[in-house]
């Protein structure tokens, strides 16, 4: 399990994980195509993350004991 987390640092690692997960689902699914979608929308997702993360951190600071 510990070896899996570092693989998610790269898009290729996420892509492989999605492909593996798609094979575990018994019904037909498109999860294995998620890597291509991630690549296609990577720039926008990065922008969203950079906007969201500071807001999340502020929320946690304000709402934790």
PDB file with one MODEL, atoms N, CA, C and O in Angstrom:
MODEL        1
ATOM      1  N   UNK A   1       0.817  -1.199   0.000  1.00  0.00           N
ATOM      2  CA  UNK A   1       0.000   0.000   0.000  1.00  0.00           C
ATOM      3  C   UNK A   1       0.858   1.259   0.000  1.00  0.00           C
ATOM      4  O   UNK A   1       0.550   2.206  -0.725  1.00  0.00           O
ATOM      5  N   UNK A   2       1.904   1.294   0.778  1.00  0.00           N
ATOM      6  CA  UNK A   2       2.754   2.486   0.864  1.00  0.00           C
ATOM      7  C   UNK A   2       3.390   2.808  -0.484  1.00  0.00           C
ATOM      8  O   UNK A   2       3.694   3.969  -0.757  1.00  0.00           O
ATOM      9  N   UNK A   3       3.594   1.809  -1.324  1.00  0.00           N
ATOM     10  CA  UNK A   3       4.177   2.049  -2.646  1.00  0.00           C
ATOM     11  C   UNK A   3       3.195   2.706  -3.606  1.00  0.00           C
ATOM     12  O   UNK A   3       3.605   3.304  -4.600  1.00  0.00           O
ATOM     13  N   UNK A   4       1.907   2.599  -3.317  1.00  0.00           N
ATOM     14  CA  UNK A   4       0.908   3.167  -4.217  1.00  0.00           C
ATOM     15  C   UNK A   4       0.867   4.688  -4.131  1.00  0.00           C
ATOM     16  O   UNK A   4       0.770   5.357  -5.160  1.00  0.00           O
ATOM     17  N   UNK A   5       0.939   5.238  -2.947  1.00  0.00           N
ATOM     18  CA  UNK A   5       0.793   6.687  -2.794  1.00  0.00           C
ATOM     19  C   UNK A   5       1.812   7.479  -3.608  1.00  0.00           C
ATOM     20  O   UNK A   5       1.418   8.436  -4.273  1.00  0.00           O
ATOM     21  N   UNK A   6       3.094   7.135  -3.592  1.00  0.00           N
ATOM     22  CA  UNK A   6       4.030   7.895  -4.430  1.00  0.00           C
ATOM     23  C   UNK A   6       3.709   7.816  -5.922  1.00  0.00           C
ATOM     24  O   UNK A   6       4.032   8.737  -6.673  1.00  0.00           O
ATOM     25  N   UNK A   7       3.083   6.734  -6.355  1.00  0.00           N
ATOM     26  CA  UNK A   7       2.758   6.610  -7.780  1.00  0.00           C
ATOM     27  C   UNK A   7       1.702   7.626  -8.199  1.00  0.00           C
ATOM     28  O   UNK A   7       1.590   7.949  -9.382  1.00  0.00           O
ATOM     29  N   UNK A   8       0.930   8.132  -7.247  1.00  0.00           N
ATOM     30  CA  UNK A   8      -0.114   9.106  -7.569  1.00  0.00           C
ATOM     31  C   UNK A   8       0.444  10.514  -7.758  1.00  0.00           C
ATOM     32  O   UNK A   8      -0.310  11.434  -8.077  1.00  0.00           O
ATOM     33  N   UNK A   9       1.737  10.699  -7.569  1.00  0.00           N
ATOM     34  CA  UNK A   9       2.360  12.000  -7.811  1.00  0.00           C
ATOM     35  C   UNK A   9       2.414  12.318  -9.303  1.00  0.00           C
ATOM     36  O   UNK A   9       2.501  13.482  -9.694  1.00  0.00           O
ATOM     37  N   UNK A  10       2.364  11.295 -10.115  1.00  0.00           N
ATOM     38  CA  UNK A  10       2.441  11.455 -11.573  1.00  0.00           C
ATOM     39  C   UNK A  10       1.105  11.079 -12.199  1.00  0.00           C
ATOM     40  O   UNK A  10       0.412  10.182 -11.720  1.00  0.00           O
ATOM     41  N   UNK A  11       0.755  11.771 -13.269  1.00  0.00           N
ATOM     42  CA  UNK A  11      -0.491  11.474 -13.974  1.00  0.00           C
ATOM     43  C   UNK A  11      -0.504  10.015 -14.422  1.00  0.00           C
ATOM     44  O   UNK A  11      -1.544   9.359 -14.366  1.00  0.00           O
ATOM     45  N   UNK A  12       0.617   9.517 -14.854  1.00  0.00           N
ATOM     46  CA  UNK A  12       0.685   8.124 -15.310  1.00  0.00           C
ATOM     47  C   UNK A  12       0.307   7.163 -14.184  1.00  0.00           C
ATOM     48  O   UNK A  12      -0.364   6.162 -14.434  1.00  0.00           O
ATOM     49  N   UNK A  13       0.720   7.447 -12.964  1.00  0.00           N
ATOM     50  CA  UNK A  13       0.374   6.589 -11.834  1.00  0.00           C
ATOM     51  C   UNK A  13      -1.116   6.602 -11.549  1.00  0.00           C
ATOM     52  O   UNK A  13      -1.707   5.565 -11.248  1.00  0.00           O
ATOM     53  N   UNK A  14      -1.724   7.777 -11.644  1.00  0.00           N
ATOM     54  CA  UNK A  14      -3.169   7.883 -11.450  1.00  0.00           C
ATOM     55  C   UNK A  14      -3.897   7.151 -12.570  1.00  0.00           C
ATOM     56  O   UNK A  14      -4.880   6.450 -12.334  1.00  0.00           O
ATOM     57  N   UNK A  15      -3.406   7.322 -13.775  1.00  0.00           N
ATOM     58  CA  UNK A  15      -3.996   6.663 -14.937  1.00  0.00           C
ATOM     59  C   UNK A  15      -3.976   5.142 -14.763  1.00  0.00           C
ATOM     60  O   UNK A  15      -4.978   4.475 -15.021  1.00  0.00           O
ATOM     61  N   UNK A  16      -2.858   4.604 -14.335  1.00  0.00           N
ATOM     62  CA  UNK A  16      -2.761   3.150 -14.122  1.00  0.00           C
ATOM     63  C   UNK A  16      -3.691   2.694 -13.014  1.00  0.00           C
ATOM     64  O   UNK A  16      -4.305   1.633 -13.120  1.00  0.00           O
ATOM     65  N   UNK A  17      -3.803   3.482 -11.948  1.00  0.00           N
ATOM     66  CA  UNK A  17      -4.703   3.127 -10.850  1.00  0.00           C
ATOM     67  C   UNK A  17      -6.152   3.089 -11.330  1.00  0.00           C
ATOM     68  O   UNK A  17      -6.899   2.173 -10.984  1.00  0.00           O
ATOM     69  N   UNK A  18      -6.544   4.071 -12.118  1.00  0.00           N
ATOM     70  CA  UNK A  18      -7.912   4.093 -12.641  1.00  0.00           C
ATOM     71  C   UNK A  18      -8.174   2.900 -13.553  1.00  0.00           C
ATOM     72  O   UNK A  18      -9.255   2.313 -13.519  1.00  0.00           O
ATOM     73  N   UNK A  19      -7.197   2.548 -14.357  1.00  0.00           N
ATOM     74  CA  UNK A  19      -7.351   1.384 -15.231  1.00  0.00           C
ATOM     75  C   UNK A  19      -7.498   0.108 -14.412  1.00  0.00           C
ATOM     76  O   UNK A  19      -8.338  -0.737 -14.719  1.00  0.00           O
ATOM     77  N   UNK A  20      -6.678  -0.033 -13.366  1.00  0.00           N
ATOM     78  CA  UNK A  20      -6.776  -1.231 -12.506  1.00  0.00           C
ATOM     79  C   UNK A  20      -8.126  -1.273 -11.793  1.00  0.00           C
ATOM     80  O   UNK A  20      -8.759  -2.325 -11.708  1.00  0.00           O
ATOM     81  N   UNK A  21      -8.560  -0.122 -11.285  1.00  0.00           N
ATOM     82  CA  UNK A  21      -9.845  -0.087 -10.582  1.00  0.00           C
ATOM     83  C   UNK A  21     -10.989  -0.434 -11.520  1.00  0.00           C
ATOM     84  O   UNK A  21     -11.945  -1.096 -11.116  1.00  0.00           O
ATOM     85  N   UNK A  22     -10.901   0.007 -12.765  1.00  0.00           N
ATOM     86  CA  UNK A  22     -11.987  -0.266 -13.715  1.00  0.00           C
ATOM     87  C   UNK A  22     -12.151  -1.762 -13.967  1.00  0.00           C
ATOM     88  O   UNK A  22     -13.254  -2.224 -14.260  1.00  0.00           O
ATOM     89  N   UNK A  23     -11.070  -2.515 -13.857  1.00  0.00           N
ATOM     90  CA  UNK A  23     -11.173  -3.960 -14.089  1.00  0.00           C
ATOM     91  C   UNK A  23     -11.823  -4.679 -12.908  1.00  0.00           C
ATOM     92  O   UNK A  23     -12.271  -5.817 -13.048  1.00  0.00           O
ATOM     93  N   UNK A  24     -11.877  -4.031 -11.757  1.00  0.00           N
ATOM     94  CA  UNK A  24     -12.472  -4.659 -10.570  1.00  0.00           C
ATOM     95  C   UNK A  24     -13.982  -4.460 -10.508  1.00  0.00           C
ATOM     96  O   UNK A  24     -14.670  -5.116  -9.727  1.00  0.00           O
ATOM     97  N   UNK A  25     -14.485  -3.564 -11.325  1.00  0.00           N
ATOM     98  CA  UNK A  25     -15.925  -3.312 -11.359  1.00  0.00           C
ATOM     99  C   UNK A  25     -16.550  -4.292 -12.338  1.00  0.00           C
ATOM    100  O   UNK A  25     -16.128  -4.391 -13.490  1.00  0.00           O
ATOM    101  N   UNK A  26     -17.547  -5.007 -11.874  1.00  0.00           N
ATOM    102  CA  UNK A  26     -18.122  -6.081 -12.690  1.00  0.00           C
ATOM    103  C   UNK A  26     -18.908  -5.559 -13.893  1.00  0.00           C
ATOM    104  O   UNK A  26     -18.882  -6.176 -14.957  1.00  0.00           O
ATOM    105  N   UNK A  27     -19.589  -4.457 -13.742  1.00  0.00           N
ATOM    106  CA  UNK A  27     -20.384  -3.931 -14.864  1.00  0.00           C
ATOM    107  C   UNK A  27     -19.506  -3.083 -15.780  1.00  0.00           C
ATOM    108  O   UNK A  27     -18.461  -2.597 -15.349  1.00  0.00           O
ATOM    109  N   UNK A  28     -19.904  -2.903 -17.009  1.00  0.00           N
ATOM    110  CA  UNK A  28     -19.131  -2.049 -17.920  1.00  0.00           C
ATOM    111  C   UNK A  28     -19.002  -0.639 -17.348  1.00  0.00           C
ATOM    112  O   UNK A  28     -19.956  -0.099 -16.786  1.00  0.00           O
ATOM    113  N   UNK A  29     -17.831  -0.054 -17.494  1.00  0.00           N
ATOM    114  CA  UNK A  29     -17.594   1.276 -16.950  1.00  0.00           C
ATOM    115  C   UNK A  29     -16.528   1.983 -17.775  1.00  0.00           C
ATOM    116  O   UNK A  29     -15.824   1.366 -18.574  1.00  0.00           O
ATOM    117  N   UNK A  30     -16.429   3.269 -17.566  1.00  0.00           N
ATOM    118  CA  UNK A  30     -15.463   4.079 -18.315  1.00  0.00           C
ATOM    119  C   UNK A  30     -14.378   4.639 -17.394  1.00  0.00           C
ATOM    120  O   UNK A  30     -13.664   5.567 -17.774  1.00  0.00           O
ATOM    121  N   UNK A  31     -14.251   4.092 -16.207  1.00  0.00           N
ATOM    122  CA  UNK A  31     -13.266   4.589 -15.255  1.00  0.00           C
ATOM    123  C   UNK A  31     -11.856   4.546 -15.828  1.00  0.00           C
ATOM    124  O   UNK A  31     -11.050   5.438 -15.563  1.00  0.00           O
ATOM    125  N   UNK A  32     -11.559   3.535 -16.596  1.00  0.00           N
ATOM    126  CA  UNK A  32     -10.233   3.403 -17.194  1.00  0.00           C
ATOM    127  C   UNK A  32      -9.875   4.538 -18.141  1.00  0.00           C
ATOM    128  O   UNK A  32      -8.701   4.749 -18.443  1.00  0.00           O
ATOM    129  N   UNK A  33     -10.877   5.268 -18.611  1.00  0.00           N
ATOM    130  CA  UNK A  33     -10.639   6.414 -19.482  1.00  0.00           C
ATOM    131  C   UNK A  33     -10.345   7.691 -18.698  1.00  0.00           C
ATOM    132  O   UNK A  33     -10.069   8.737 -19.285  1.00  0.00           O
ATOM    133  N   UNK A  34     -10.405   7.599 -17.382  1.00  0.00           N
ATOM    134  CA  UNK A  34     -10.209   8.770 -16.537  1.00  0.00           C
ATOM    135  C   UNK A  34      -8.846   9.414 -16.692  1.00  0.00           C
ATOM    136  O   UNK A  34      -8.720  10.628 -16.533  1.00  0.00           O
ATOM    137  N   UNK A  35      -7.839   8.643 -16.994  1.00  0.00           N
ATOM    138  CA  UNK A  35      -6.498   9.195 -17.184  1.00  0.00           C
ATOM    139  C   UNK A  35      -6.452  10.149 -18.361  1.00  0.00           C
ATOM    140  O   UNK A  35      -5.810  11.197 -18.292  1.00  0.00           O
ATOM    141  N   UNK A  36      -7.127   9.794 -19.435  1.00  0.00           N
ATOM    142  CA  UNK A  36      -7.170  10.675 -20.605  1.00  0.00           C
ATOM    143  C   UNK A  36      -7.896  11.974 -20.262  1.00  0.00           C
ATOM    144  O   UNK A  36      -7.486  13.052 -20.693  1.00  0.00           O
ATOM    145  N   UNK A  37      -8.970  11.870 -19.491  1.00  0.00           N
ATOM    146  CA  UNK A  37      -9.698  13.068 -19.067  1.00  0.00           C
ATOM    147  C   UNK A  37      -8.835  13.928 -18.159  1.00  0.00           C
ATOM    148  O   UNK A  37      -8.839  15.155 -18.266  1.00  0.00           O
ATOM    149  N   UNK A  38      -8.101  13.285 -17.271  1.00  0.00           N
ATOM    150  CA  UNK A  38      -7.195  14.018 -16.380  1.00  0.00           C
ATOM    151  C   UNK A  38      -6.160  14.776 -17.192  1.00  0.00           C
ATOM    152  O   UNK A  38      -5.895  15.949 -16.931  1.00  0.00           O
ATOM    153  N   UNK A  39      -5.580  14.114 -18.168  1.00  0.00           N
ATOM    154  CA  UNK A  39      -4.594  14.788 -19.031  1.00  0.00           C
ATOM    155  C   UNK A  39      -5.223  15.955 -19.794  1.00  0.00           C
ATOM    156  O   UNK A  39      -4.618  17.020 -19.917  1.00  0.00           O
ATOM    157  N   UNK A  40      -6.420  15.752 -20.298  1.00  0.00           N
ATOM    158  CA  UNK A  40      -7.084  16.773 -21.102  1.00  0.00           C
ATOM    159  C   UNK A  40      -7.412  18.016 -20.265  1.00  0.00           C
ATOM    160  O   UNK A  40      -7.345  19.138 -20.769  1.00  0.00           O
ATOM    161  N   UNK A  41      -7.761  17.822 -19.006  1.00  0.00           N
ATOM    162  CA  UNK A  41      -8.214  18.929 -18.167  1.00  0.00           C
ATOM    163  C   UNK A  41      -7.215  19.290 -17.061  1.00  0.00           C
ATOM    164  O   UNK A  41      -7.563  19.989 -16.109  1.00  0.00           O
ATOM    165  N   UNK A  42      -5.996  18.819 -17.189  1.00  0.00           N
ATOM    166  CA  UNK A  42      -5.004  18.972 -16.117  1.00  0.00           C
ATOM    167  C   UNK A  42      -4.774  20.441 -15.742  1.00  0.00           C
ATOM    168  O   UNK A  42      -4.740  20.775 -14.558  1.00  0.00           O
ATOM    169  N   UNK A  43      -4.621  21.300 -16.717  1.00  0.00           N
ATOM    170  CA  UNK A  43      -4.362  22.711 -16.432  1.00  0.00           C
ATOM    171  C   UNK A  43      -5.469  23.346 -15.610  1.00  0.00           C
ATOM    172  O   UNK A  43      -5.208  24.016 -14.611  1.00  0.00           O
ATOM    173  N   UNK A  44      -6.692  23.134 -16.032  1.00  0.00           N
ATOM    174  CA  UNK A  44      -7.831  23.689 -15.302  1.00  0.00           C
ATOM    175  C   UNK A  44      -7.978  23.095 -13.915  1.00  0.00           C
ATOM    176  O   UNK A  44      -8.318  23.801 -12.966  1.00  0.00           O
ATOM    177  N   UNK A  45      -7.721  21.796 -13.790  1.00  0.00           N
ATOM    178  CA  UNK A  45      -7.798  21.162 -12.482  1.00  0.00           C
ATOM    179  C   UNK A  45      -6.732  21.714 -11.544  1.00  0.00           C
ATOM    180  O   UNK A  45      -6.990  21.897 -10.354  1.00  0.00           O
ATOM    181  N   UNK A  46      -5.549  21.977 -12.062  1.00  0.00           N
ATOM    182  CA  UNK A  46      -4.481  22.571 -11.246  1.00  0.00           C
ATOM    183  C   UNK A  46      -4.890  23.954 -10.766  1.00  0.00           C
ATOM    184  O   UNK A  46      -4.686  24.298  -9.601  1.00  0.00           O
ATOM    185  N   UNK A  47      -5.465  24.743 -11.657  1.00  0.00           N
ATOM    186  CA  UNK A  47      -5.934  26.075 -11.258  1.00  0.00           C
ATOM    187  C   UNK A  47      -7.001  25.980 -10.172  1.00  0.00           C
ATOM    188  O   UNK A  47      -6.965  26.723  -9.191  1.00  0.00           O
ATOM    189  N   UNK A  48      -7.943  25.070 -10.352  1.00  0.00           N
ATOM    190  CA  UNK A  48      -8.995  24.883  -9.352  1.00  0.00           C
ATOM    191  C   UNK A  48      -8.402  24.474  -8.012  1.00  0.00           C
ATOM    192  O   UNK A  48      -8.808  24.981  -6.966  1.00  0.00           O
ATOM    193  N   UNK A  49      -7.439  23.557  -8.045  1.00  0.00           N
ATOM    194  CA  UNK A  49      -6.809  23.094  -6.813  1.00  0.00           C
ATOM    195  C   UNK A  49      -6.095  24.237  -6.107  1.00  0.00           C
ATOM    196  O   UNK A  49      -6.218  24.390  -4.892  1.00  0.00           O
ATOM    197  N   UNK A  50      -5.352  25.039  -6.859  1.00  0.00           N
ATOM    198  CA  UNK A  50      -4.612  26.156  -6.253  1.00  0.00           C
ATOM    199  C   UNK A  50      -5.545  27.193  -5.637  1.00  0.00           C
ATOM    200  O   UNK A  50      -5.177  27.872  -4.679  1.00  0.00           O
ATOM    201  N   UNK A  51      -6.730  27.313  -6.176  1.00  0.00           N
ATOM    202  CA  UNK A  51      -7.719  28.222  -5.602  1.00  0.00           C
ATOM    203  C   UNK A  51      -8.387  27.591  -4.386  1.00  0.00           C
ATOM    204  O   UNK A  51      -8.604  28.257  -3.373  1.00  0.00           O
ATOM    205  N   UNK A  52      -8.708  26.313  -4.489  1.00  0.00           N
ATOM    206  CA  UNK A  52      -9.444  25.611  -3.444  1.00  0.00           C
ATOM    207  C   UNK A  52      -8.607  25.344  -2.198  1.00  0.00           C
ATOM    208  O   UNK A  52      -9.105  25.501  -1.083  1.00  0.00           O
ATOM    209  N   UNK A  53      -7.360  24.946  -2.359  1.00  0.00           N
ATOM    210  CA  UNK A  53      -6.558  24.507  -1.217  1.00  0.00           C
ATOM    211  C   UNK A  53      -6.406  25.594  -0.145  1.00  0.00           C
ATOM    212  O   UNK A  53      -6.612  25.298   1.031  1.00  0.00           O
ATOM    213  N   UNK A  54      -6.057  26.831  -0.494  1.00  0.00           N
ATOM    214  CA  UNK A  54      -5.970  27.851   0.560  1.00  0.00           C
ATOM    215  C   UNK A  54      -7.312  28.081   1.272  1.00  0.00           C
ATOM    216  O   UNK A  54      -7.344  28.322   2.478  1.00  0.00           O
ATOM    217  N   UNK A  55      -8.414  28.004   0.519  1.00  0.00           N
ATOM    218  CA  UNK A  55      -9.725  28.143   1.144  1.00  0.00           C
ATOM    219  C   UNK A  55      -9.980  27.004   2.124  1.00  0.00           C
ATOM    220  O   UNK A  55     -10.508  27.228   3.213  1.00  0.00           O
ATOM    221  N   UNK A  56      -9.613  25.796   1.748  1.00  0.00           N
ATOM    222  CA  UNK A  56      -9.764  24.642   2.626  1.00  0.00           C
ATOM    223  C   UNK A  56      -8.912  24.796   3.873  1.00  0.00           C
ATOM    224  O   UNK A  56      -9.381  24.546   4.984  1.00  0.00           O
ATOM    225  N   UNK A  57      -7.667  25.205   3.698  1.00  0.00           N
ATOM    226  CA  UNK A  57      -6.780  25.378   4.842  1.00  0.00           C
ATOM    227  C   UNK A  57      -7.333  26.427   5.808  1.00  0.00           C
ATOM    228  O   UNK A  57      -7.299  26.230   7.023  1.00  0.00           O
ATOM    229  N   UNK A  58      -7.835  27.522   5.283  1.00  0.00           N
ATOM    230  CA  UNK A  58      -8.421  28.565   6.124  1.00  0.00           C
ATOM    231  C   UNK A  58      -9.640  28.040   6.870  1.00  0.00           C
ATOM    232  O   UNK A  58      -9.810  28.304   8.060  1.00  0.00           O
ATOM    233  N   UNK A  59     -10.484  27.299   6.167  1.00  0.00           N
ATOM    234  CA  UNK A  59     -11.660  26.709   6.793  1.00  0.00           C
ATOM    235  C   UNK A  59     -11.259  25.796   7.945  1.00  0.00           C
ATOM    236  O   UNK A  59     -11.853  25.852   9.022  1.00  0.00           O
ATOM    237  N   UNK A  60     -10.263  24.966   7.722  1.00  0.00           N
ATOM    238  CA  UNK A  60      -9.813  24.040   8.773  1.00  0.00           C
ATOM    239  C   UNK A  60      -9.264  24.818   9.974  1.00  0.00           C
ATOM    240  O   UNK A  60      -9.559  24.485  11.122  1.00  0.00           O
ATOM    241  N   UNK A  61      -8.464  25.856   9.703  1.00  0.00           N
ATOM    242  CA  UNK A  61      -7.939  26.667  10.811  1.00  0.00           C
ATOM    243  C   UNK A  61      -9.065  27.274  11.637  1.00  0.00           C
ATOM    244  O   UNK A  61      -8.993  27.301  12.866  1.00  0.00           O
ATOM    245  N   UNK A  62     -10.092  27.754  10.975  1.00  0.00           N
ATOM    246  CA  UNK A  62     -11.186  28.428  11.653  1.00  0.00           C
ATOM    247  C   UNK A  62     -12.164  27.473  12.343  1.00  0.00           C
ATOM    248  O   UNK A  62     -12.899  27.883  13.242  1.00  0.00           O
ATOM    249  N   UNK A  63     -12.176  26.213  11.931  1.00  0.00           N
ATOM    250  CA  UNK A  63     -13.209  25.287  12.415  1.00  0.00           C
ATOM    251  C   UNK A  63     -12.689  24.060  13.132  1.00  0.00           C
ATOM    252  O   UNK A  63     -13.397  23.061  13.258  1.00  0.00           O
ATOM    253  N   UNK A  64     -11.461  24.131  13.599  1.00  0.00           N
ATOM    254  CA  UNK A  64     -10.952  22.997  14.383  1.00  0.00           C
ATOM    255  C   UNK A  64     -10.715  23.448  15.808  1.00  0.00           C
ATOM    256  O   UNK A  64     -10.494  24.627  16.084  1.00  0.00           O
ATOM    257  N   UNK A  65     -10.767  22.496  16.689  1.00  0.00           N
ATOM    258  CA  UNK A  65     -10.580  22.797  18.124  1.00  0.00           C
ATOM    259  C   UNK A  65      -9.145  23.067  18.460  1.00  0.00           C
ATOM    260  O   UNK A  65      -8.821  23.334  19.617  1.00  0.00           O
TER     261      UNK A  65
ENDMDL
END
